[in-house]
């Protein structure tokens, strides 16, 4: 096995630690799992749908207000 060193922010390392299945699970294992999950979600277009769903409330807040409606009808 060829190994390499990557730089991660401390918050990223903390996030990885929080999602471990067991205490001695390696970052390599975690990253491989995350890559596979991403590939699966992307293949099923679930990633784009997920982003759209989480952005929708903010977009409604920004665009769905009376002030914008008033300008539209001005």
mmCIF file as gemmi writes it, N, C-alpha and C atoms, coordinates in Angstrom:
data_model
loop_
_atom_site.group_PDB
_atom_site.id
_atom_site.type_symbol
_atom_site.label_atom_id
_atom_site.label_alt_id
_atom_site.label_comp_id
_atom_site.label_asym_id
_atom_site.label_entity_id
_atom_site.label_seq_id
_atom_site.pdbx_PDB_ins_code
_atom_site.Cartn_x
_atom_site.Cartn_y
_atom_site.Cartn_z
_atom_site.occupancy
_atom_site.B_iso_or_equiv
_atom_site.pdbx_formal_charge
_atom_site.auth_seq_id
_atom_site.auth_asym_id
_atom_site.pdbx_PDB_model_num
ATOM 1 N N . UNK Axp A 1 ? 0.838 -1.179 0 1 0 ? 1 A 1
ATOM 2 C CA . UNK Axp A 1 ? 0 0 0 1 0 ? 1 A 1
ATOM 3 C C . UNK Axp A 1 ? 0.883 1.242 0 1 0 ? 1 A 1
ATOM 4 N N . UNK Axp A 2 ? 0.559 2.176 -0.876 1 0 ? 2 A 1
ATOM 5 C CA . UNK Axp A 2 ? 1.244 3.455 -0.904 1 0 ? 2 A 1
ATOM 6 C C . UNK Axp A 2 ? 0.433 4.445 -0.093 1 0 ? 2 A 1
ATOM 7 N N . UNK Axp A 3 ? 1.097 5.124 0.812 1 0 ? 3 A 1
ATOM 8 C CA . UNK Axp A 3 ? 0.41 6.091 1.668 1 0 ? 3 A 1
ATOM 9 C C . UNK Axp A 3 ? 0.891 7.492 1.336 1 0 ? 3 A 1
ATOM 10 N N . UNK Axp A 4 ? 0.035 8.451 1.603 1 0 ? 4 A 1
ATOM 11 C CA . UNK Axp A 4 ? 0.386 9.847 1.405 1 0 ? 4 A 1
ATOM 12 C C . UNK Axp A 4 ? -0.137 10.647 2.587 1 0 ? 4 A 1
ATOM 13 N N . UNK Axp A 5 ? 0.36 11.83 2.737 1 0 ? 5 A 1
ATOM 14 C CA . UNK Axp A 5 ? -0.074 12.709 3.807 1 0 ? 5 A 1
ATOM 15 C C . UNK Axp A 5 ? -0.941 13.806 3.203 1 0 ? 5 A 1
ATOM 16 N N . UNK Axp A 6 ? -2.074 14.062 3.85 1 0 ? 6 A 1
ATOM 17 C CA . UNK Axp A 6 ? -2.932 15.16 3.417 1 0 ? 6 A 1
ATOM 18 C C . UNK Axp A 6 ? -3.147 16.098 4.59 1 0 ? 6 A 1
ATOM 19 N N . UNK Axp A 7 ? -3.346 17.359 4.281 1 0 ? 7 A 1
ATOM 20 C CA . UNK Axp A 7 ? -3.598 18.334 5.333 1 0 ? 7 A 1
ATOM 21 C C . UNK Axp A 7 ? -5.096 18.508 5.5 1 0 ? 7 A 1
ATOM 22 N N . UNK Axp A 8 ? -5.56 18.421 6.731 1 0 ? 8 A 1
ATOM 23 C CA . UNK Axp A 8 ? -6.965 18.599 7.053 1 0 ? 8 A 1
ATOM 24 C C . UNK Axp A 8 ? -7.091 19.649 8.146 1 0 ? 8 A 1
ATOM 25 N N . UNK Axp A 9 ? -8.139 20.433 8.06 1 0 ? 9 A 1
ATOM 26 C CA . UNK Axp A 9 ? -8.405 21.382 9.132 1 0 ? 9 A 1
ATOM 27 C C . UNK Axp A 9 ? -8.832 20.604 10.372 1 0 ? 9 A 1
ATOM 28 N N . UNK Axp A 10 ? -8.591 21.191 11.532 1 0 ? 10 A 1
ATOM 29 C CA . UNK Axp A 10 ? -8.956 20.517 12.78 1 0 ? 10 A 1
ATOM 30 C C . UNK Axp A 10 ? -10.446 20.221 12.835 1 0 ? 10 A 1
ATOM 31 N N . UNK Axp A 11 ? -11.258 21.112 12.275 1 0 ? 11 A 1
ATOM 32 C CA . UNK Axp A 11 ? -12.711 20.885 12.295 1 0 ? 11 A 1
ATOM 33 C C . UNK Axp A 11 ? -13.078 19.679 11.432 1 0 ? 11 A 1
ATOM 34 N N . UNK Axp A 12 ? -12.334 19.444 10.357 1 0 ? 12 A 1
ATOM 35 C CA . UNK Axp A 12 ? -12.579 18.287 9.497 1 0 ? 12 A 1
ATOM 36 C C . UNK Axp A 12 ? -12.222 17.003 10.24 1 0 ? 12 A 1
ATOM 37 N N . UNK Axp A 13 ? -11.105 17.019 10.923 1 0 ? 13 A 1
ATOM 38 C CA . UNK Axp A 13 ? -10.684 15.857 11.708 1 0 ? 13 A 1
ATOM 39 C C . UNK Axp A 13 ? -11.724 15.565 12.79 1 0 ? 13 A 1
ATOM 40 N N . UNK Axp A 14 ? -12.225 16.609 13.443 1 0 ? 14 A 1
ATOM 41 C CA . UNK Axp A 14 ? -13.24 16.43 14.472 1 0 ? 14 A 1
ATOM 42 C C . UNK Axp A 14 ? -14.511 15.824 13.875 1 0 ? 14 A 1
ATOM 43 N N . UNK Axp A 15 ? -14.912 16.3 12.703 1 0 ? 15 A 1
ATOM 44 C CA . UNK Axp A 15 ? -16.098 15.754 12.036 1 0 ? 15 A 1
ATOM 45 C C . UNK Axp A 15 ? -15.902 14.283 11.696 1 0 ? 15 A 1
ATOM 46 N N . UNK Axp A 16 ? -14.719 13.934 11.231 1 0 ? 16 A 1
ATOM 47 C CA . UNK Axp A 16 ? -14.429 12.532 10.92 1 0 ? 16 A 1
ATOM 48 C C . UNK Axp A 16 ? -14.492 11.675 12.177 1 0 ? 16 A 1
ATOM 49 N N . UNK Axp A 17 ? -13.959 12.199 13.276 1 0 ? 17 A 1
ATOM 50 C CA . UNK Axp A 17 ? -14.006 11.455 14.533 1 0 ? 17 A 1
ATOM 51 C C . UNK Axp A 17 ? -15.44 11.217 14.984 1 0 ? 17 A 1
ATOM 52 N N . UNK Axp A 18 ? -16.313 12.183 14.74 1 0 ? 18 A 1
ATOM 53 C CA . UNK Axp A 18 ? -17.703 12.077 15.178 1 0 ? 18 A 1
ATOM 54 C C . UNK Axp A 18 ? -18.495 11.034 14.401 1 0 ? 18 A 1
ATOM 55 N N . UNK Axp A 19 ? -18.089 10.738 13.175 1 0 ? 19 A 1
ATOM 56 C CA . UNK Axp A 19 ? -18.865 9.787 12.374 1 0 ? 19 A 1
ATOM 57 C C . UNK Axp A 19 ? -18.257 8.389 12.337 1 0 ? 19 A 1
ATOM 58 N N . UNK Axp A 20 ? -17.201 8.176 13.103 1 0 ? 20 A 1
ATOM 59 C CA . UNK Axp A 20 ? -16.603 6.839 13.141 1 0 ? 20 A 1
ATOM 60 C C . UNK Axp A 20 ? -17.604 5.809 13.637 1 0 ? 20 A 1
ATOM 61 N N . UNK Axp A 21 ? -17.54 4.621 13.067 1 0 ? 21 A 1
ATOM 62 C CA . UNK Axp A 21 ? -18.397 3.523 13.507 1 0 ? 21 A 1
ATOM 63 C C . UNK Axp A 21 ? -17.828 2.854 14.751 1 0 ? 21 A 1
ATOM 64 N N . UNK Axp A 22 ? -16.513 2.862 14.852 1 0 ? 22 A 1
ATOM 65 C CA . UNK Axp A 22 ? -15.852 2.305 16.027 1 0 ? 22 A 1
ATOM 66 C C . UNK Axp A 22 ? -14.592 3.124 16.279 1 0 ? 22 A 1
ATOM 67 N N . UNK Axp A 23 ? -14.109 3.161 17.525 1 0 ? 23 A 1
ATOM 68 C CA . UNK Axp A 23 ? -13.024 4.075 17.922 1 0 ? 23 A 1
ATOM 69 C C . UNK Axp A 23 ? -11.731 3.971 17.106 1 0 ? 23 A 1
ATOM 70 N N . UNK Axp A 24 ? -11.374 2.795 16.65 1 0 ? 24 A 1
ATOM 71 C CA . UNK Axp A 24 ? -10.099 2.644 15.948 1 0 ? 24 A 1
ATOM 72 C C . UNK Axp A 24 ? -10.254 2.653 14.419 1 0 ? 24 A 1
ATOM 73 N N . UNK Axp A 25 ? -11.409 3.07 13.936 1 0 ? 25 A 1
ATOM 74 C CA . UNK Axp A 25 ? -11.62 3.142 12.493 1 0 ? 25 A 1
ATOM 75 C C . UNK Axp A 25 ? -10.703 4.223 11.92 1 0 ? 25 A 1
ATOM 76 N N . UNK Axp A 26 ? -10.031 3.889 10.829 1 0 ? 26 A 1
ATOM 77 C CA . UNK Axp A 26 ? -9.057 4.816 10.261 1 0 ? 26 A 1
ATOM 78 C C . UNK Axp A 26 ? -9.745 5.889 9.415 1 0 ? 26 A 1
ATOM 79 N N . UNK Axp A 27 ? -9.044 7.002 9.244 1 0 ? 27 A 1
ATOM 80 C CA . UNK Axp A 27 ? -9.552 8.059 8.369 1 0 ? 27 A 1
ATOM 81 C C . UNK Axp A 27 ? -9.654 7.545 6.937 1 0 ? 27 A 1
ATOM 82 N N . UNK Axp A 28 ? -8.734 6.689 6.547 1 0 ? 28 A 1
ATOM 83 C CA . UNK Axp A 28 ? -8.771 6.114 5.206 1 0 ? 28 A 1
ATOM 84 C C . UNK Axp A 28 ? -10.09 5.354 4.984 1 0 ? 28 A 1
ATOM 85 N N . UNK Axp A 29 ? -10.481 4.551 5.968 1 0 ? 29 A 1
ATOM 86 C CA . UNK Axp A 29 ? -11.749 3.821 5.863 1 0 ? 29 A 1
ATOM 87 C C . UNK Axp A 29 ? -12.931 4.791 5.772 1 0 ? 29 A 1
ATOM 88 N N . UNK Axp A 30 ? -12.914 5.807 6.622 1 0 ? 30 A 1
ATOM 89 C CA . UNK Axp A 30 ? -13.997 6.783 6.623 1 0 ? 30 A 1
ATOM 90 C C . UNK Axp A 30 ? -14.1 7.515 5.288 1 0 ? 30 A 1
ATOM 91 N N . UNK Axp A 31 ? -12.972 7.95 4.785 1 0 ? 31 A 1
ATOM 92 C CA . UNK Axp A 31 ? -12.971 8.684 3.518 1 0 ? 31 A 1
ATOM 93 C C . UNK Axp A 31 ? -13.462 7.794 2.386 1 0 ? 31 A 1
ATOM 94 N N . UNK Axp A 32 ? -13.043 6.53 2.378 1 0 ? 32 A 1
ATOM 95 C CA . UNK Axp A 32 ? -13.536 5.609 1.347 1 0 ? 32 A 1
ATOM 96 C C . UNK Axp A 32 ? -15.045 5.426 1.426 1 0 ? 32 A 1
ATOM 97 N N . UNK Axp A 33 ? -15.581 5.329 2.629 1 0 ? 33 A 1
ATOM 98 C CA . UNK Axp A 33 ? -17.03 5.207 2.805 1 0 ? 33 A 1
ATOM 99 C C . UNK Axp A 33 ? -17.732 6.464 2.294 1 0 ? 33 A 1
ATOM 100 N N . UNK Axp A 34 ? -17.205 7.631 2.64 1 0 ? 34 A 1
ATOM 101 C CA . UNK Axp A 34 ? -17.801 8.885 2.196 1 0 ? 34 A 1
ATOM 102 C C . UNK Axp A 34 ? -17.76 9.025 0.67 1 0 ? 34 A 1
ATOM 103 N N . UNK Axp A 35 ? -16.662 8.598 0.061 1 0 ? 35 A 1
ATOM 104 C CA . UNK Axp A 35 ? -16.551 8.638 -1.398 1 0 ? 35 A 1
ATOM 105 C C . UNK Axp A 35 ? -17.604 7.743 -2.034 1 0 ? 35 A 1
ATOM 106 N N . UNK Axp A 36 ? -17.772 6.54 -1.496 1 0 ? 36 A 1
ATOM 107 C CA . UNK Axp A 36 ? -18.769 5.626 -2.04 1 0 ? 36 A 1
ATOM 108 C C . UNK Axp A 36 ? -20.19 6.177 -1.871 1 0 ? 36 A 1
ATOM 109 N N . UNK Axp A 37 ? -20.468 6.772 -0.721 1 0 ? 37 A 1
ATOM 110 C CA . UNK Axp A 37 ? -21.785 7.373 -0.497 1 0 ? 37 A 1
ATOM 111 C C . UNK Axp A 37 ? -22.035 8.519 -1.472 1 0 ? 37 A 1
ATOM 112 N N . UNK Axp A 38 ? -21.028 9.341 -1.685 1 0 ? 38 A 1
ATOM 113 C CA . UNK Axp A 38 ? -21.158 10.456 -2.627 1 0 ? 38 A 1
ATOM 114 C C . UNK Axp A 38 ? -21.411 9.95 -4.042 1 0 ? 38 A 1
ATOM 115 N N . UNK Axp A 39 ? -20.643 8.939 -4.452 1 0 ? 39 A 1
ATOM 116 C CA . UNK Axp A 39 ? -20.828 8.384 -5.8 1 0 ? 39 A 1
ATOM 117 C C . UNK Axp A 39 ? -22.233 7.824 -5.975 1 0 ? 39 A 1
ATOM 118 N N . UNK Axp A 40 ? -22.704 7.123 -4.967 1 0 ? 40 A 1
ATOM 119 C CA . UNK Axp A 40 ? -24.043 6.543 -5.039 1 0 ? 40 A 1
ATOM 120 C C . UNK Axp A 40 ? -25.104 7.643 -5.117 1 0 ? 40 A 1
ATOM 121 N N . UNK Axp A 41 ? -24.962 8.658 -4.266 1 0 ? 41 A 1
ATOM 122 C CA . UNK Axp A 41 ? -25.93 9.756 -4.254 1 0 ? 41 A 1
ATOM 123 C C . UNK Axp A 41 ? -25.897 10.524 -5.571 1 0 ? 41 A 1
ATOM 124 N N . UNK Axp A 42 ? -24.717 10.754 -6.089 1 0 ? 42 A 1
ATOM 125 C CA . UNK Axp A 42 ? -24.59 11.486 -7.356 1 0 ? 42 A 1
ATOM 126 C C . UNK Axp A 42 ? -25.203 10.68 -8.492 1 0 ? 42 A 1
ATOM 127 N N . UNK Axp A 43 ? -24.962 9.384 -8.487 1 0 ? 43 A 1
ATOM 128 C CA . UNK Axp A 43 ? -25.511 8.517 -9.521 1 0 ? 43 A 1
ATOM 129 C C . UNK Axp A 43 ? -27.03 8.572 -9.527 1 0 ? 43 A 1
ATOM 130 N N . UNK Axp A 44 ? -27.607 8.642 -8.367 1 0 ? 44 A 1
ATOM 131 C CA . UNK Axp A 44 ? -29.056 8.682 -8.247 1 0 ? 44 A 1
ATOM 132 C C . UNK Axp A 44 ? -29.611 10.1 -8.227 1 0 ? 44 A 1
ATOM 133 N N . UNK Axp A 45 ? -28.76 11.074 -8.476 1 0 ? 45 A 1
ATOM 134 C CA . UNK Axp A 45 ? -29.134 12.488 -8.506 1 0 ? 45 A 1
ATOM 135 C C . UNK Axp A 45 ? -29.692 12.968 -7.169 1 0 ? 45 A 1
ATOM 136 N N . UNK Axp A 46 ? -29.456 12.21 -6.123 1 0 ? 46 A 1
ATOM 137 C CA . UNK Axp A 46 ? -29.957 12.591 -4.818 1 0 ? 46 A 1
ATOM 138 C C . UNK Axp A 46 ? -29.179 13.764 -4.232 1 0 ? 46 A 1
ATOM 139 N N . UNK Axp A 47 ? -27.927 13.911 -4.628 1 0 ? 47 A 1
ATOM 140 C CA . UNK Axp A 47 ? -27.117 14.997 -4.094 1 0 ? 47 A 1
ATOM 141 C C . UNK Axp A 47 ? -27.697 16.342 -4.525 1 0 ? 47 A 1
ATOM 142 N N . UNK Axp A 48 ? -28.028 16.479 -5.804 1 0 ? 48 A 1
ATOM 143 C CA . UNK Axp A 48 ? -28.605 17.727 -6.301 1 0 ? 48 A 1
ATOM 144 C C . UNK Axp A 48 ? -29.967 17.998 -5.668 1 0 ? 48 A 1
ATOM 145 N N . UNK Axp A 49 ? -30.762 16.959 -5.515 1 0 ? 49 A 1
ATOM 146 C CA . UNK Axp A 49 ? -32.07 17.116 -4.875 1 0 ? 49 A 1
ATOM 147 C C . UNK Axp A 49 ? -31.908 17.526 -3.416 1 0 ? 49 A 1
ATOM 148 N N . UNK Axp A 50 ? -30.93 16.933 -2.747 1 0 ? 50 A 1
ATOM 149 C CA . UNK Axp A 50 ? -30.649 17.28 -1.356 1 0 ? 50 A 1
ATOM 150 C C . UNK Axp A 50 ? -30.255 18.751 -1.237 1 0 ? 50 A 1
ATOM 151 N N . UNK Axp A 51 ? -29.354 19.205 -2.094 1 0 ? 51 A 1
ATOM 152 C CA . UNK Axp A 51 ? -28.936 20.605 -2.058 1 0 ? 51 A 1
ATOM 153 C C . UNK Axp A 51 ? -30.12 21.532 -2.328 1 0 ? 51 A 1
ATOM 154 N N . UNK Axp A 52 ? -30.933 21.169 -3.298 1 0 ? 52 A 1
ATOM 155 C CA . UNK Axp A 52 ? -32.095 21.986 -3.626 1 0 ? 52 A 1
ATOM 156 C C . UNK Axp A 52 ? -33.038 22.095 -2.426 1 0 ? 52 A 1
ATOM 157 N N . UNK Axp A 53 ? -33.26 20.994 -1.737 1 0 ? 53 A 1
ATOM 158 C CA . UNK Axp A 53 ? -34.169 20.995 -0.589 1 0 ? 53 A 1
ATOM 159 C C . UNK Axp A 53 ? -33.644 21.85 0.555 1 0 ? 53 A 1
ATOM 160 N N . UNK Axp A 54 ? -32.335 21.77 0.818 1 0 ? 54 A 1
ATOM 161 C CA . UNK Axp A 54 ? -31.818 22.557 1.942 1 0 ? 54 A 1
ATOM 162 C C . UNK Axp A 54 ? -31.688 24.033 1.589 1 0 ? 54 A 1
ATOM 163 N N . UNK Axp A 55 ? -31.592 24.357 0.289 1 0 ? 55 A 1
ATOM 164 C CA . UNK Axp A 55 ? -31.498 25.753 -0.129 1 0 ? 55 A 1
ATOM 165 C C . UNK Axp A 55 ? -32.878 26.399 -0.268 1 0 ? 55 A 1
ATOM 166 N N . UNK Axp A 56 ? -33.907 25.603 -0.437 1 0 ? 56 A 1
ATOM 167 C CA . UNK Axp A 56 ? -35.241 26.114 -0.71 1 0 ? 56 A 1
ATOM 168 C C . UNK Axp A 56 ? -35.754 27.088 0.355 1 0 ? 56 A 1
ATOM 169 N N . UNK Axp A 57 ? -35.651 26.781 1.657 1 0 ? 57 A 1
ATOM 170 C CA . UNK Axp A 57 ? -36.15 27.741 2.654 1 0 ? 57 A 1
ATOM 171 C C . UNK Axp A 57 ? -35.448 29.101 2.575 1 0 ? 57 A 1
ATOM 172 N N . UNK Axp A 58 ? -34.134 29.083 2.36 1 0 ? 58 A 1
ATOM 173 C CA . UNK Axp A 58 ? -33.397 30.345 2.276 1 0 ? 58 A 1
ATOM 174 C C . UNK Axp A 58 ? -33.793 31.117 1.022 1 0 ? 58 A 1
ATOM 175 N N . UNK Axp A 59 ? -33.987 30.418 -0.086 1 0 ? 59 A 1
ATOM 176 C CA . UNK Axp A 59 ? -34.401 31.079 -1.32 1 0 ? 59 A 1
ATOM 177 C C . UNK Axp A 59 ? -35.796 31.687 -1.149 1 0 ? 59 A 1
ATOM 178 N N . UNK Axp A 60 ? -36.689 30.979 -0.468 1 0 ? 60 A 1
ATOM 179 C CA . UNK Axp A 60 ? -38.018 31.537 -0.198 1 0 ? 60 A 1
ATOM 180 C C . UNK Axp A 60 ? -37.915 32.785 0.668 1 0 ? 60 A 1
ATOM 181 N N . UNK Axp A 61 ? -36.999 32.74 1.639 1 0 ? 61 A 1
ATOM 182 C CA . UNK Axp A 61 ? -36.794 33.895 2.512 1 0 ? 61 A 1
ATOM 183 C C . UNK Axp A 61 ? -36.272 35.08 1.702 1 0 ? 61 A 1
ATOM 184 N N . UNK Axp A 62 ? -35.331 34.82 0.799 1 0 ? 62 A 1
ATOM 185 C CA . UNK Axp A 62 ? -34.729 35.899 0.02 1 0 ? 62 A 1
ATOM 186 C C . UNK Axp A 62 ? -35.643 36.432 -1.076 1 0 ? 62 A 1
ATOM 187 N N . UNK Axp A 63 ? -36.349 35.546 -1.745 1 0 ? 63 A 1
ATOM 188 C CA . UNK Axp A 63 ? -37.112 35.943 -2.929 1 0 ? 63 A 1
ATOM 189 C C . UNK Axp A 63 ? -38.614 35.995 -2.702 1 0 ? 63 A 1
ATOM 190 N N . UNK Axp A 64 ? -39.115 35.276 -1.745 1 0 ? 64 A 1
ATOM 191 C CA . UNK Axp A 64 ? -40.564 35.23 -1.548 1 0 ? 64 A 1
ATOM 192 C C . UNK Axp A 64 ? -41.029 36.218 -0.502 1 0 ? 64 A 1
ATOM 193 N N . UNK Axp A 65 ? -40.851 37.505 -0.76 1 0 ? 65 A 1
ATOM 194 C CA . UNK Axp A 65 ? -41.294 38.498 0.214 1 0 ? 65 A 1
ATOM 195 C C . UNK Axp A 65 ? -42.084 39.601 -0.491 1 0 ? 65 A 1
ATOM 196 N N . UNK Axp A 66 ? -42.798 40.368 0.287 1 0 ? 66 A 1
ATOM 197 C CA . UNK Axp A 66 ? -43.677 41.401 -0.263 1 0 ? 66 A 1
ATOM 198 C C . UNK Axp A 66 ? -42.913 42.507 -0.972 1 0 ? 66 A 1
ATOM 199 N N . UNK Axp A 67 ? -41.729 42.841 -0.496 1 0 ? 67 A 1
ATOM 200 C CA . UNK Axp A 67 ? -40.955 43.911 -1.126 1 0 ? 67 A 1
ATOM 201 C C . UNK Axp A 67 ? -40.625 43.571 -2.572 1 0 ? 67 A 1
ATOM 202 N N . UNK Axp A 68 ? -40.217 42.339 -2.816 1 0 ? 68 A 1
ATOM 203 C CA . UNK Axp A 68 ? -39.913 41.927 -4.194 1 0 ? 68 A 1
ATOM 204 C C . UNK Axp A 68 ? -41.167 41.938 -5.052 1 0 ? 68 A 1
ATOM 205 N N . UNK Axp A 69 ? -42.287 41.497 -4.474 1 0 ? 69 A 1
ATOM 206 C CA . UNK Axp A 69 ? -43.55 41.503 -5.206 1 0 ? 69 A 1
ATOM 207 C C . UNK Axp A 69 ? -43.942 42.93 -5.581 1 0 ? 69 A 1
ATOM 208 N N . UNK Axp A 70 ? -43.714 43.886 -4.681 1 0 ? 70 A 1
ATOM 209 C CA . UNK Axp A 70 ? -44.045 45.275 -4.958 1 0 ? 70 A 1
ATOM 210 C C . UNK Axp A 70 ? -43.206 45.823 -6.108 1 0 ? 70 A 1
ATOM 211 N N . UNK Axp A 71 ? -41.912 45.497 -6.131 1 0 ? 71 A 1
ATOM 212 C CA . UNK Axp A 71 ? -41.038 45.943 -7.234 1 0 ? 71 A 1
ATOM 213 C C . UNK Axp A 71 ? -41.435 45.298 -8.552 1 0 ? 71 A 1
ATOM 214 N N . UNK Axp A 72 ? -41.88 44.058 -8.477 1 0 ? 72 A 1
ATOM 215 C CA . UNK Axp A 72 ? -42.275 43.353 -9.686 1 0 ? 72 A 1
ATOM 216 C C . UNK Axp A 72 ? -43.486 44.005 -10.349 1 0 ? 72 A 1
ATOM 217 N N . UNK Axp A 73 ? -44.36 44.565 -9.524 1 0 ? 73 A 1
ATOM 218 C CA . UNK Axp A 73 ? -45.586 45.189 -10.03 1 0 ? 73 A 1
ATOM 219 C C . UNK Axp A 73 ? -45.461 46.702 -10.187 1 0 ? 73 A 1
ATOM 220 N N . UNK Axp A 74 ? -44.273 47.247 -10.003 1 0 ? 74 A 1
ATOM 221 C CA . UNK Axp A 74 ? -44.079 48.708 -10.097 1 0 ? 74 A 1
ATOM 222 C C . UNK Axp A 74 ? -44.056 49.175 -11.535 1 0 ? 74 A 1
